[in-house]
Amino acid sequence: MSSETVTEPVVTVASKAAKNIPYDARLWLRHSKKFPHLWCPGCGLGIILGSSIRAFHDAGFEKDTTVVVAGIGCTGRMPVYMDCNTLHTTHGRALTFATGVKLAKPHLDVVVYMGDGDALAIGGNHFIHSARRNLNLTAIVVNNSIYGMTGGQVSPTTPHGARSTTTPRGQFARPFDTCDLAIGAGATFVARTSITNARHMQKMIHQGLKHDGFSMIEIVSNCHTSFGRLNGIPSHLDMFQQLKERTVLVKPDMDMEEEKSEGRLPLGVLHCDTTVPNYLRQKLGDVAPKPAKATGREP
């Protein structure tokens, strides 16, 4: 938690485009091509998908100018189901691809989805430097504390003492705090939300989308299939209830460190700095870069 007073950005309810078009989930989903999805029954990623497309609509995003980028893993499947411009990239490199898109086409709205392993392990280097540069991207990190799709291995956010297939006697190392890491690296908007509160999640994503700079939203989710089975919580309902009990909404007078010391996760905007210009504005001012000339070579 930063020492400065957190001021949430002023966000309009919806743009003119969103007001004129009634919300319809089918407009943003490849419902006739890619469904049913491959996520496990009870997985929080379905809730995240729903809250995301509602936030896109509220922010006035248009499909032709929205780019969704993701890497590998359960969260990496997110762009497969979204009907807009999408990139399903290599493990840990989602932010790298997204950076290239934003630098080449600054007018596009770029949103990146990553799991905790994708973002903070193999992709950790790209994560901290993306935050430092303050390029106008929205990074959504879905934290289920384990590598779900690849076999239940330990991740950088696996809690101390928790079991995984690679730490059968419990995790000895301390986990990363995703939000503290982002703040320390220079992210200008940092928020945390949870699958237990879909409306709050939609609000946090919306505010991140409207922020002018690098925004990071951590979404605390469940993985009852891997993490739950290995740690005696095989039911998605039990994991959902546990998440609900250990999260608390941020209040102005809240002592964040005390809440964390008691094992609770504060949900809300944890850091917002609107005084730092984004990377492209620092480099180019208010002049948009000209498209690169064609080389004449075959792709």
C-alpha positions as CSV (number, residue, x, y, z in Angstrom):
1,M,0.0,0.0,0.0
2,S,1.4,3.4,-1.0
3,S,1.8,6.0,1.7
4,E,-0.1,8.6,-0.3
5,T,-3.8,9.1,0.0
6,V,-5.6,7.1,-2.6
7,T,-7.9,9.1,-4.9
8,E,-10.0,7.0,-7.2
9,P,-10.1,8.3,-10.7
10,V,-13.2,10.1,-11.9
11,V,-14.9,7.6,-14.3
12,T,-18.1,8.3,-16.3
13,V,-20.7,5.7,-16.1
14,A,-20.5,5.0,-19.8
15,S,-19.4,6.6,-23.0
16,K,-21.8,7.9,-25.7
17,A,-21.3,4.7,-27.7
18,A,-22.2,2.5,-24.7
19,K,-25.3,4.5,-23.9
20,N,-26.6,4.1,-27.4
21,I,-26.1,0.3,-27.5
22,P,-27.9,-1.9,-25.0
23,Y,-25.6,-4.4,-23.2
24,D,-25.7,-7.8,-24.9
25,A,-23.1,-10.4,-23.9
26,R,-23.4,-12.0,-27.3
27,L,-21.8,-9.0,-28.9
28,W,-18.5,-9.7,-27.1
29,L,-18.5,-13.5,-27.2
30,R,-17.8,-16.0,-29.8
31,H,-20.8,-17.9,-28.5
32,S,-21.5,-19.8,-31.8
33,K,-17.9,-20.9,-32.4
34,K,-15.9,-21.4,-29.2
35,F,-18.4,-22.5,-26.6
36,P,-18.7,-24.5,-24.4
37,H,-15.5,-23.4,-22.8
38,L,-12.8,-25.7,-21.4
39,W,-12.7,-24.2,-17.8
40,C,-13.6,-26.5,-15.0
41,P,-17.1,-26.3,-13.6
42,G,-17.0,-23.8,-10.7
43,C,-13.9,-21.9,-12.0
44,G,-13.9,-18.2,-11.4
45,L,-12.8,-17.4,-14.9
46,G,-16.3,-17.4,-16.2
47,I,-17.2,-14.7,-13.6
48,I,-14.2,-12.8,-14.7
49,L,-15.2,-13.1,-18.4
50,G,-18.7,-11.8,-17.6
51,S,-17.5,-8.8,-15.5
52,S,-14.8,-8.0,-18.2
53,I,-17.2,-7.6,-21.1
54,R,-19.6,-5.6,-19.0
55,A,-16.7,-3.3,-18.1
56,F,-15.8,-3.0,-21.8
57,H,-19.3,-2.0,-22.6
58,D,-19.5,0.6,-19.7
59,A,-16.1,2.1,-20.9
60,G,-17.5,2.5,-24.4
61,F,-15.0,0.1,-26.0
62,E,-15.7,-1.0,-29.5
63,K,-14.8,-4.4,-30.8
64,D,-12.8,-3.1,-33.8
65,T,-10.5,-1.0,-31.6
66,T,-10.2,-3.4,-28.7
67,V,-7.3,-5.8,-28.4
68,V,-7.2,-8.6,-25.8
69,V,-3.9,-10.3,-25.3
70,A,-3.1,-13.3,-23.1
71,G,-0.4,-15.9,-22.6
72,I,-0.6,-19.6,-21.6
73,G,-2.6,-21.3,-19.0
74,C,-6.2,-21.3,-17.9
75,T,-6.4,-17.5,-17.9
76,G,-4.6,-17.6,-21.3
77,R,-7.8,-18.9,-22.8
78,M,-9.7,-15.7,-22.1
79,P,-9.2,-14.1,-25.6
80,V,-10.4,-17.3,-27.3
81,Y,-13.9,-16.6,-26.1
82,M,-14.0,-12.8,-26.8
83,D,-15.2,-11.5,-30.1
84,C,-12.7,-8.7,-30.8
85,N,-9.1,-8.4,-31.9
86,T,-7.3,-11.1,-29.8
87,L,-3.8,-12.5,-29.4
88,H,-3.1,-15.8,-27.7
89,T,0.7,-15.6,-27.2
90,T,3.6,-17.4,-25.7
91,H,4.0,-18.1,-21.9
92,G,5.1,-15.0,-20.0
93,R,5.2,-12.8,-23.0
94,A,1.7,-11.3,-23.1
95,L,2.8,-7.9,-22.0
96,T,5.6,-7.9,-24.6
97,F,3.1,-8.5,-27.4
98,A,0.7,-6.0,-25.9
99,T,3.5,-3.4,-25.8
100,G,4.2,-3.9,-29.4
101,V,0.6,-3.5,-30.3
102,K,0.2,-0.3,-28.3
103,L,3.4,1.3,-29.7
104,A,2.5,0.5,-33.3
105,K,-1.2,1.4,-32.9
106,P,-1.7,3.9,-30.0
107,H,-5.4,4.4,-30.7
108,L,-6.2,0.8,-29.8
109,D,-7.5,-0.2,-26.4
110,V,-5.2,-3.0,-25.2
111,V,-6.1,-5.3,-22.3
112,V,-3.9,-8.1,-21.1
113,Y,-5.0,-11.2,-19.1
114,M,-2.4,-13.3,-17.2
115,G,-2.4,-15.9,-14.5
116,D,-0.1,-15.5,-11.5
117,G,2.5,-17.8,-12.9
118,D,2.3,-16.3,-16.4
119,A,2.6,-12.7,-15.0
120,L,5.0,-13.1,-12.1
121,A,7.2,-16.1,-12.8
122,I,8.3,-16.5,-16.4
123,G,6.7,-13.1,-17.2
124,G,8.0,-11.3,-14.1
125,N,10.6,-9.3,-15.9
126,H,8.1,-8.0,-18.4
127,F,5.6,-7.3,-15.6
128,I,7.9,-4.9,-13.6
129,H,9.2,-3.1,-16.7
130,S,5.7,-2.6,-18.1
131,A,4.7,-1.0,-14.9
132,R,7.9,1.1,-14.8
133,R,7.3,2.4,-18.4
134,N,3.7,3.4,-17.6
135,L,2.5,2.5,-21.1
136,N,-1.2,2.9,-21.4
137,L,-2.2,-0.8,-20.9
138,T,-4.6,-2.6,-18.6
139,A,-3.1,-5.7,-17.1
140,I,-5.4,-8.1,-15.4
141,V,-3.7,-10.7,-13.2
142,V,-5.9,-13.7,-12.2
143,N,-4.4,-15.0,-9.0
144,N,-5.4,-18.6,-8.1
145,S,-2.1,-19.3,-6.2
146,I,-1.0,-22.2,-8.4
147,Y,-0.3,-23.4,-12.0
148,G,-3.7,-24.9,-12.8
149,M,-3.6,-26.1,-16.4
150,T,0.0,-27.4,-16.4
151,G,-0.3,-29.7,-13.4
152,G,-0.6,-27.9,-10.1
153,Q,2.9,-26.7,-9.6
154,V,3.9,-24.0,-7.1
155,S,3.6,-20.4,-8.3
156,P,5.1,-17.1,-7.0
157,T,1.8,-16.4,-5.1
158,T,1.3,-19.9,-3.5
159,P,0.8,-19.2,0.2
160,H,3.5,-20.2,2.7
161,G,2.9,-23.8,3.8
162,A,0.4,-24.6,1.0
163,R,0.9,-27.8,-1.0
164,S,1.4,-28.2,-4.7
165,T,2.7,-31.0,-6.9
166,T,6.2,-29.5,-6.7
167,T,6.0,-28.7,-3.0
168,P,4.3,-31.8,-1.5
169,R,5.5,-30.9,2.0
170,G,4.3,-27.3,1.7
171,Q,5.7,-24.1,0.2
172,F,8.7,-22.8,2.2
173,A,9.2,-19.5,0.3
174,R,7.2,-16.4,1.0
175,P,4.7,-15.5,-1.8
176,F,4.7,-12.3,-3.8
177,D,2.0,-9.7,-3.0
178,T,1.0,-8.9,-6.6
179,C,-0.2,-5.4,-5.8
180,D,2.8,-4.4,-3.7
181,L,5.0,-5.6,-6.5
182,A,3.2,-3.5,-9.1
183,I,3.2,-0.4,-6.9
184,G,7.0,-0.9,-6.2
185,A,7.6,-1.2,-9.9
186,G,5.9,2.0,-10.7
187,A,2.4,1.1,-11.8
188,T,0.2,4.2,-11.7
189,F,-3.1,2.4,-11.0
190,V,-3.3,-0.7,-8.8
191,A,-6.4,-2.4,-7.6
192,R,-7.5,-5.8,-6.1
193,T,-10.8,-7.5,-6.5
194,S,-12.2,-11.0,-6.1
195,I,-14.5,-13.4,-7.9
196,T,-16.8,-13.3,-4.8
197,N,-18.0,-9.8,-5.8
198,A,-18.7,-9.5,-9.5
199,R,-20.1,-6.0,-9.3
200,H,-16.9,-4.8,-7.5
201,M,-14.8,-6.6,-10.1
202,Q,-16.6,-4.9,-12.9
203,K,-16.0,-1.5,-11.3
204,M,-12.3,-2.1,-10.7
205,I,-11.8,-3.3,-14.3
206,H,-13.7,-0.3,-15.6
207,Q,-11.6,2.2,-13.6
208,G,-8.4,0.5,-14.8
209,L,-9.6,0.7,-18.4
210,K,-10.2,4.4,-18.1
211,H,-6.9,5.2,-16.4
212,D,-4.3,7.0,-18.5
213,G,-1.2,4.9,-17.9
214,F,-0.3,1.4,-16.8
215,S,-3.1,-0.1,-14.7
216,M,-2.9,-3.5,-12.9
217,I,-6.0,-5.2,-11.4
218,E,-5.4,-8.4,-9.4
219,I,-8.4,-10.7,-9.3
220,V,-8.2,-13.3,-6.5
221,S,-9.8,-16.5,-7.8
222,N,-10.1,-20.1,-7.0
223,C,-8.6,-23.3,-8.4
224,H,-10.4,-26.1,-6.6
225,T,-9.2,-28.7,-9.2
226,S,-5.5,-28.3,-8.4
227,F,-5.0,-26.0,-5.4
228,G,-8.1,-27.2,-3.6
229,R,-7.6,-30.9,-4.0
230,L,-4.0,-30.6,-2.8
231,N,-5.0,-28.5,0.2
232,G,-8.1,-30.2,1.4
233,I,-10.6,-27.9,-0.2
234,P,-11.9,-29.8,-3.3
235,S,-15.2,-28.0,-3.5
236,H,-15.5,-24.8,-5.5
237,L,-18.2,-23.6,-3.1
238,D,-15.9,-24.1,-0.1
239,M,-13.1,-22.2,-1.8
240,F,-15.6,-19.4,-2.7
241,Q,-16.7,-19.1,0.9
242,Q,-13.1,-19.0,2.1
243,L,-12.3,-16.2,-0.3
244,K,-15.3,-14.3,0.8
245,E,-14.3,-14.6,4.4
246,R,-10.7,-13.5,3.9
247,T,-11.4,-10.4,1.7
248,V,-12.5,-7.0,2.9
249,L,-13.5,-3.9,1.0
250,V,-11.1,-0.9,1.4
251,K,-12.3,1.9,3.6
252,P,-10.8,5.4,4.0
253,D,-9.6,4.8,7.6
254,M,-8.5,1.2,7.1
255,D,-5.1,0.1,8.4
256,M,-4.0,-2.0,5.4
257,E,-1.0,-3.5,7.2
258,E,-3.1,-4.7,10.1
259,E,-5.7,-6.3,7.8
260,K,-2.9,-8.1,5.9
261,S,-1.3,-9.2,9.2
262,E,-4.5,-10.8,10.2
263,G,-4.7,-12.7,6.9
264,R,-7.3,-10.6,5.1
265,L,-6.9,-9.2,1.6
266,P,-8.1,-5.6,1.1
267,L,-10.2,-5.1,-2.1
268,G,-10.4,-1.8,-3.9
269,V,-8.1,0.8,-5.4
270,L,-4.8,0.6,-3.5
271,H,-2.8,3.1,-5.5
272,C,-3.7,5.8,-8.1
273,D,-1.3,8.4,-9.4
274,T,-2.7,10.6,-12.2
275,T,0.3,13.0,-12.3
276,V,2.7,10.7,-14.2
277,P,2.3,11.0,-18.0
278,N,2.0,7.8,-19.9
279,Y,5.0,6.5,-21.9
280,L,3.8,7.6,-25.3
281,R,2.9,11.1,-24.1
282,Q,6.4,11.5,-22.6
283,K,8.0,10.3,-25.8
284,L,5.8,11.9,-28.4
285,G,3.8,14.6,-26.6
286,D,0.2,14.8,-27.9
287,V,1.2,13.9,-31.5
288,A,0.3,10.4,-32.6
289,P,3.1,8.5,-34.3
290,K,2.9,8.1,-38.1
291,P,2.4,4.5,-39.3
292,A,5.6,2.8,-40.5
293,K,6.1,2.7,-44.3
294,A,5.6,-0.5,-46.1
295,T,8.9,-2.4,-46.8
296,G,7.7,-4.0,-49.9
297,R,8.7,-7.4,-48.7
298,E,6.4,-10.4,-48.4
299,P,5.4,-11.1,-44.8
